[in-house]
Amino acid sequence: MGKLIIVDHPLVQHKLTIMRDKNTGAKDFRGLLDEISMLMGYEVTRDFPLCDVEIETPLTPMVGKKIAGKKLAIVPILRAGLGMVDGLLNLLPVAKVGHIGLYRDPETHTPVVYYCKLPVDIEERTVIVVDPMLATGGSASDAIRMLKEKGCKNIRLMCLVSAPEGVKKVLEDHPDVDIYTAGLDEKLNERCYIVPGLGDAGDRLFGTK
C-alpha cells in the first residue's frame, strides 16, 4: 500500500520556508529547490538494497557496500519539475532522465498531455517522478498512469509541497506508489492553488511572472 512520507529534516524545512516567502527571487528559488531536491533524495533512496563488493583500500582489502543493481530514471513533470532534476542527479549521476509534459486547463483544472519522452528501457528502471507542487493530483496521477502503461512497476513521487486533495487522489489512483513531500499544506483554494503554498512554482522558478 502506498504511503505519504513527509521529509521533515530541519534543513529541508528551513529552506522550504525561505522558498515560500514571496520576497524570494527566482535565482534564490532555483538554488533552494536544487538543494532541497538533493536532500529529499536521501529519503527517496533510503530503502535501496545493498550488496557486498570486494575492494582494496590503500591499506588493505575489504568488503564494502554498493547499491544492488539499481537502474534509475528521473522523470520531471514539465515545466516546474525540471527544477528538481539537477539536485537528484548530484546524488544519482548515472540515472537517465525522461520528460512528461502536462499542463492544467485553466477552466477545468484537468491535466492535458503535450509531451512524453522516456528512456527506451524505462520499464526496467526504478522511476522517481518529480514535480514541486501536488495540488489536485491530476497531473501526477496521469504521469504515473502513463509510466505504468510503458511497463514501469516501481514508481515513487517526489514533491516539494502537497495538498491533502492531491495526496488522496494519487494514493487512491495508485496505491502502489509512495509520495515523498517536504510540506503537507492545509487545502486548495477556489483556483486549485495550494494554501498556504508558495505560489506558481514554474513562474517563480523561471521568473515568468
Secondary structure per residue as TSV (DSSP state, phi and psi in degrees):
chain	resnum	aa	ss	phi	psi
A	1	M	-	360.0	131.0
A	2	G	-	-65.6	153.7
A	3	K	-	-140.3	162.8
A	4	L	E	-99.9	125.7
A	5	I	E	-115.8	117.4
A	6	I	E	-94.5	119.2
A	7	V	-	-85.1	99.0
A	8	D	-	-104.0	22.2
A	9	H	-	-56.3	138.5
A	10	P	H	-53.7	-39.4
A	11	L	H	-65.3	-38.9
A	12	V	H	-64.7	-47.0
A	13	Q	H	-65.4	-38.1
A	14	H	H	-61.3	-48.7
A	15	K	H	-68.7	-35.9
A	16	L	H	-63.7	-39.5
A	17	T	H	-61.5	-40.7
A	18	I	H	-65.5	-38.5
A	19	M	H	-65.2	-35.5
A	20	R	H	-67.0	-28.9
A	21	D	S	-60.6	125.3
A	22	K	T	-64.0	-17.5
A	23	N	T	-86.2	-4.5
A	24	T	-	-77.5	122.7
A	25	G	-	-80.6	174.5
A	26	A	H	-61.1	-41.0
A	27	K	H	-60.9	-49.8
A	28	D	H	-68.4	-36.6
A	29	F	H	-60.0	-46.1
A	30	R	H	-61.7	-45.8
A	31	G	H	-63.7	-40.6
A	32	L	H	-68.3	-39.6
A	33	L	H	-63.2	-39.5
A	34	D	H	-61.7	-45.1
A	35	E	H	-66.8	-44.9
A	36	I	H	-64.3	-38.8
A	37	S	H	-60.9	-40.9
A	38	M	H	-65.7	-43.0
A	39	L	H	-64.5	-41.4
A	40	M	H	-66.6	-28.6
A	41	G	H	-58.7	-29.7
A	42	Y	H	-62.0	-38.9
A	43	E	H	-76.0	-39.2
A	44	V	H	-62.5	-32.1
A	45	T	T	-101.1	8.2
A	46	R	T	-59.0	-34.1
A	47	D	T	-96.9	12.4
A	48	F	-	-63.2	131.9
A	49	P	-	-71.0	152.0
A	50	L	E	-113.5	155.4
A	51	C	E	-131.3	158.5
A	52	D	E	-80.0	138.1
A	53	V	E	-134.5	140.7
A	54	E	E	-90.7	126.3
A	55	I	E	-135.4	174.3
A	56	E	E	-123.6	125.0
A	57	T	-	-80.5	174.0
A	58	P	S	-60.0	-11.9
A	59	L	S	-110.7	-34.5
A	60	T	-	-165.9	156.7
A	61	P	E	-67.7	153.7
A	62	M	E	-158.3	166.1
A	63	V	E	-106.0	118.1
A	64	G	E	-109.0	-171.0
A	65	K	E	-122.2	139.7
A	66	K	E	-136.5	156.9
A	67	I	E	-62.1	133.5
A	68	A	-	-84.2	98.0
A	69	G	S	54.5	32.1
A	70	K	-	-83.8	124.0
A	71	K	-	-103.0	125.4
A	72	L	E	-118.5	152.9
A	73	A	E	-140.2	139.8
A	74	I	E	-109.3	126.6
A	75	V	E	-125.4	99.7
A	76	P	E	-77.5	144.3
A	77	I	E	-88.1	116.7
A	78	L	E	-68.3	146.1
A	79	R	T	-102.5	-24.6
A	80	A	G	-63.0	-29.5
A	81	G	G	-60.5	-22.5
A	82	L	G	-58.2	-30.8
A	83	G	G	-68.9	-11.1
A	84	M	G	-103.0	-6.6
A	85	V	H	-71.2	-48.4
A	86	D	H	-62.9	-37.2
A	87	G	H	-60.5	-42.4
A	88	L	H	-70.1	-37.2
A	89	L	H	-66.1	-26.0
A	90	N	H	-61.8	-33.1
A	91	L	H	-87.1	-36.1
A	92	L	-	-124.9	66.8
A	93	P	T	-65.7	-19.0
A	94	V	T	-91.1	-2.3
A	95	A	-	-66.2	144.9
A	96	K	E	-89.4	158.2
A	97	V	E	-122.3	124.3
A	98	G	-	-106.4	174.3
A	99	H	E	-140.9	135.1
A	100	I	E	-124.9	123.6
A	101	G	E	-99.9	117.3
A	102	L	E	-135.3	142.1
A	103	Y	E	-132.3	157.2
A	104	R	E	-93.8	121.6
A	105	D	-	-58.7	125.3
A	106	P	T	-64.4	-19.9
A	107	E	T	-97.9	-44.7
A	108	T	T	-93.1	-16.0
A	109	H	-	63.5	17.2
A	110	T	-	-96.8	150.6
A	111	P	E	-77.3	143.2
A	112	V	E	-121.4	128.2
A	113	V	E	-87.2	131.4
A	114	Y	E	-128.1	-6.7
A	115	Y	E	-160.4	141.5
A	116	C	E	-153.6	115.8
A	117	K	E	-137.2	116.6
A	118	L	-	-127.8	156.3
A	119	P	-	-56.9	146.1
A	120	V	T	-64.2	-26.2
A	121	D	T	-105.1	31.3
A	122	I	G	-56.3	-31.9
A	123	E	G	-67.4	-17.2
A	124	E	G	-92.2	-1.8
A	125	R	S	-110.4	150.5
A	126	T	E	-77.0	125.1
A	127	V	E	-109.1	129.3
A	128	I	E	-108.4	108.3
A	129	V	E	-85.6	131.4
A	130	V	E	-125.3	135.9
A	131	D	-	-159.5	126.6
A	132	P	S	-58.8	-35.7
A	133	M	E	-116.2	126.9
A	134	L	E	-110.6	92.7
A	135	A	S	-95.3	-91.3
A	136	T	S	-74.9	-22.1
A	137	G	S	89.4	-4.8
A	138	G	H	-63.2	-48.0
A	139	S	H	-64.7	-45.8
A	140	A	H	-62.7	-43.3
A	141	S	H	-63.9	-41.5
A	142	D	H	-66.3	-40.4
A	143	A	H	-62.4	-42.4
A	144	I	H	-65.2	-41.0
A	145	R	H	-60.4	-42.4
A	146	M	H	-61.4	-40.4
A	147	L	H	-66.0	-40.5
A	148	K	H	-64.3	-36.4
A	149	E	H	-64.9	-23.7
A	150	K	T	-86.1	-0.2
A	151	G	T	101.5	3.7
A	152	C	-	-69.6	136.6
A	153	K	-	-119.6	-17.0
A	154	N	-	-124.9	98.6
A	155	I	E	-125.7	137.9
A	156	R	E	-127.5	145.6
A	157	L	E	-113.6	127.5
A	158	M	E	-120.7	120.0
A	159	C	E	-128.7	154.8
A	160	L	E	-81.2	-52.6
A	161	V	E	-131.0	137.4
A	162	S	E	-129.9	148.9
A	163	A	-	-101.7	148.5
A	164	P	H	-55.1	-35.9
A	165	E	H	-62.8	-41.6
A	166	G	H	-69.3	-41.4
A	167	V	H	-60.1	-45.7
A	168	K	H	-60.3	-45.5
A	169	K	H	-63.6	-46.8
A	170	V	H	-64.6	-43.4
A	171	L	H	-67.7	-32.2
A	172	E	H	-73.2	-42.3
A	173	D	H	-73.8	-32.1
A	174	H	-	-136.9	75.0
A	175	P	T	-67.8	-4.3
A	176	D	T	-99.0	6.3
A	177	V	-	-113.3	126.8
A	178	D	E	-85.3	144.6
A	179	I	E	-112.6	127.7
A	180	Y	E	-110.9	127.1
A	181	T	E	-142.3	152.2
A	182	A	E	-89.5	-21.3
A	183	G	E	-148.2	127.7
A	184	L	E	-103.3	107.8
A	185	D	-	-89.2	-176.3
A	186	E	S	-74.6	-49.3
A	187	K	E	-171.9	179.8
A	188	L	E	-102.0	145.3
A	189	N	-	-89.6	-172.2
A	190	E	T	-65.8	-18.9
A	191	R	T	-96.8	9.3
A	192	C	S	63.7	32.0
A	193	Y	-	-95.3	145.8
A	194	I	E	-72.5	133.7
A	195	V	E	-118.2	128.1
A	196	P	S	-75.4	-23.7
A	197	G	S	59.6	-154.0
A	198	L	-	-150.1	20.0
A	199	G	S	86.4	-160.2
A	200	D	-	-83.0	110.7
A	201	A	H	-62.6	-39.1
A	202	G	H	-63.8	-45.5
A	203	D	H	-63.1	-42.3
A	204	R	H	-72.2	-31.5
A	205	L	H	-69.1	-43.5
A	206	F	H	-105.5	1.6
A	207	G	T	68.0	35.1
A	208	T	-	-97.7	8.3
A	209	K	-	-149.6	360.0
